[in-house]
């Protein structure tokens, strides 16, 4: 999994966000704009909304939590204790601009931003070197 598997946009329909939550299997998505963390939406938020409103045709921005918990990169924080203290199941680690660099989950798993690095490699056969 990659961080992009946990990211949705504010204007996405709630039902489409539920599909992303179901696919990533962690019960949560993060709402970002221009790669910056804005909000969070959990499967519990969606369940409570359905019980009150019963309308999945609304937008994510209508029910998202715009005060998401996050930890700045470089902070000296035990992330598992942080999640337990705040009763959350996942915490994004963000840079100074609010970009999500990794997501840590209560079960100890982590998801990182990944990129392809193409570095040419030269292999020298010592037997052929004179």
Kinemage of the C-alpha trace (Angstrom):
@kinemage 1
@onewidth
@group {chain A} dominant
@subgroup {mainchain}
@vectorlist {calphas} color= white
{ca unk a 1} P 0.000 0.000 0.000
{ca unk a 2} L 1.016 3.583 -0.586
{ca unk a 3} L -0.090 6.850 0.987
{ca unk a 4} L -2.189 7.549 -2.109
{ca unk a 5} L -4.378 4.576 -1.087
{ca unk a 6} L -5.477 6.634 1.937
{ca unk a 7} L -6.067 10.006 0.259
{ca unk a 8} L -9.376 11.424 -0.983
{ca unk a 9} L -10.557 14.848 -2.105
{ca unk a 10} L -13.088 17.043 -0.322
{ca unk a 11} L -15.571 17.005 -3.196
{ca unk a 12} L -15.626 13.212 -3.484
{ca unk a 13} L -18.968 11.584 -2.732
{ca unk a 14} L -19.154 9.885 0.652
{ca unk a 15} L -19.969 6.557 -1.009
{ca unk a 16} L -16.757 6.792 -3.060
{ca unk a 17} L -14.733 7.566 0.084
{ca unk a 18} L -16.276 4.481 1.705
{ca unk a 19} L -14.950 2.423 -1.224
{ca unk a 20} L -11.440 3.789 -0.595
{ca unk a 21} L -11.783 3.036 3.139
{ca unk a 22} L -12.909 -0.496 2.304
{ca unk a 23} L -10.048 -1.019 -0.131
{ca unk a 24} L -7.281 0.170 2.211
{ca unk a 25} L -8.633 -1.921 5.098
{ca unk a 26} L -7.649 0.498 7.870
{ca unk a 27} L -11.007 2.237 8.288
{ca unk a 28} L -9.708 5.715 7.518
{ca unk a 29} L -8.907 8.200 4.767
{ca unk a 30} L -7.202 11.572 4.823
{ca unk a 31} L -8.546 14.541 2.898
{ca unk a 32} L -5.818 16.476 1.122
{ca unk a 33} L -5.682 19.470 -1.166
{ca unk a 34} L -2.544 19.946 -3.261
{ca unk a 35} L -0.970 17.121 -1.231
{ca unk a 36} L -1.554 18.936 2.081
{ca unk a 37} L -3.508 17.400 4.950
{ca unk a 38} L -6.862 19.113 5.533
{ca unk a 39} L -9.047 16.605 7.333
{ca unk a 40} L -9.704 12.991 8.226
{ca unk a 41} L -12.682 10.696 7.705
{ca unk a 42} L -13.123 7.383 9.501
{ca unk a 43} L -15.546 4.560 8.951
{ca unk a 44} L -17.061 5.534 12.322
{ca unk a 45} L -17.707 9.078 11.059
{ca unk a 46} L -19.497 7.600 8.059
{ca unk a 47} L -21.578 5.188 10.196
{ca unk a 48} L -22.708 7.982 12.499
{ca unk a 49} L -23.612 10.143 9.504
{ca unk a 50} L -25.622 7.330 7.891
{ca unk a 51} L -27.562 6.771 11.111
{ca unk a 52} L -28.395 10.482 11.327
{ca unk a 53} L -28.844 11.445 7.667
{ca unk a 54} L -28.923 8.256 5.563
{ca unk a 55} L -27.565 10.094 2.519
{ca unk a 56} L -24.364 8.840 0.883
{ca unk a 57} L -24.756 11.247 -2.033
{ca unk a 58} L -23.290 14.110 0.012
{ca unk a 59} L -19.658 15.190 -0.211
{ca unk a 60} L -16.792 14.155 2.050
{ca unk a 61} L -16.324 17.789 3.106
{ca unk a 62} L -19.792 17.693 4.711
{ca unk a 63} L -18.785 15.153 7.367
{ca unk a 64} L -14.965 15.187 7.552
{ca unk a 65} L -13.087 16.146 10.712
{ca unk a 66} L -11.148 19.317 9.870
{ca unk a 67} L -9.074 19.121 13.047
{ca unk a 68} L -7.068 15.990 12.287
{ca unk a 69} L -4.358 14.778 14.653
{ca unk a 70} L -0.906 14.664 13.088
{ca unk a 71} L 2.731 14.609 14.157
{ca unk a 72} L 5.470 16.742 12.603
{ca unk a 73} L 8.417 14.874 11.152
{ca unk a 74} L 11.363 14.935 13.551
{ca unk a 75} L 9.149 15.102 16.652
{ca unk a 76} L 10.226 12.853 19.496
{ca unk a 77} L 6.919 11.078 20.006
{ca unk a 78} L 6.026 7.450 20.622
{ca unk a 79} L 3.359 7.174 17.942
{ca unk a 80} L 1.628 4.138 19.454
{ca unk a 81} L 1.236 5.933 22.804
{ca unk a 82} L 0.103 9.090 20.968
{ca unk a 83} L -2.646 7.158 19.184
{ca unk a 84} L -3.778 5.462 22.396
{ca unk a 85} L -3.805 8.773 24.273
{ca unk a 86} L -5.948 10.453 21.611
{ca unk a 87} L -8.066 7.349 20.908
{ca unk a 88} L -7.215 7.261 17.207
{ca unk a 89} L -6.217 4.339 15.012
{ca unk a 90} L -3.862 6.152 12.642
{ca unk a 91} L -1.675 9.225 12.660
{ca unk a 92} L -0.071 10.933 9.678
{ca unk a 93} L 3.476 12.250 10.000
{ca unk a 94} L 3.672 15.553 8.135
{ca unk a 95} L 6.369 17.995 7.083
{ca unk a 96} L 6.308 21.721 7.886
{ca unk a 97} L 3.986 22.389 4.929
{ca unk a 98} L 1.510 19.688 5.961
{ca unk a 99} L 2.443 17.073 3.338
{ca unk a 100} L 1.895 13.520 4.573
{ca unk a 101} L 5.232 11.698 4.613
{ca unk a 102} L 4.008 8.515 6.265
{ca unk a 103} L 0.986 7.111 8.062
{ca unk a 104} L 1.370 5.042 11.225
{ca unk a 105} L -1.342 2.667 12.414
{ca unk a 106} L -2.179 1.375 15.883
{ca unk a 107} L -1.154 -2.157 14.898
{ca unk a 108} L 2.397 -0.912 14.247
{ca unk a 109} L 2.236 -0.931 10.469
{ca unk a 110} L 3.347 2.106 8.523
{ca unk a 111} L 2.824 3.357 4.988
{ca unk a 112} L 5.391 5.603 3.340
{ca unk a 113} L 5.496 7.831 0.314
{ca unk a 114} L 7.476 5.931 -2.257
{ca unk a 115} L 9.041 6.962 -5.488
{ca unk a 116} L 10.971 5.202 -8.183
{ca unk a 117} L 14.669 5.997 -8.219
{ca unk a 118} L 16.527 5.110 -11.370
{ca unk a 119} L 20.249 4.843 -10.728
{ca unk a 120} L 22.434 3.282 -13.386
{ca unk a 121} L 24.608 0.474 -12.060
{ca unk a 122} L 27.879 -0.679 -13.559
{ca unk a 123} L 28.987 -4.200 -12.745
{ca unk a 124} L 32.663 -4.946 -13.206
{ca unk a 125} L 33.756 -8.530 -13.555
{ca unk a 126} L 37.084 -8.687 -11.717
{ca unk a 127} L 38.207 -11.593 -13.870
{ca unk a 128} L 38.101 -9.452 -16.988
{ca unk a 129} L 39.901 -6.457 -15.457
{ca unk a 130} L 43.582 -6.440 -16.487
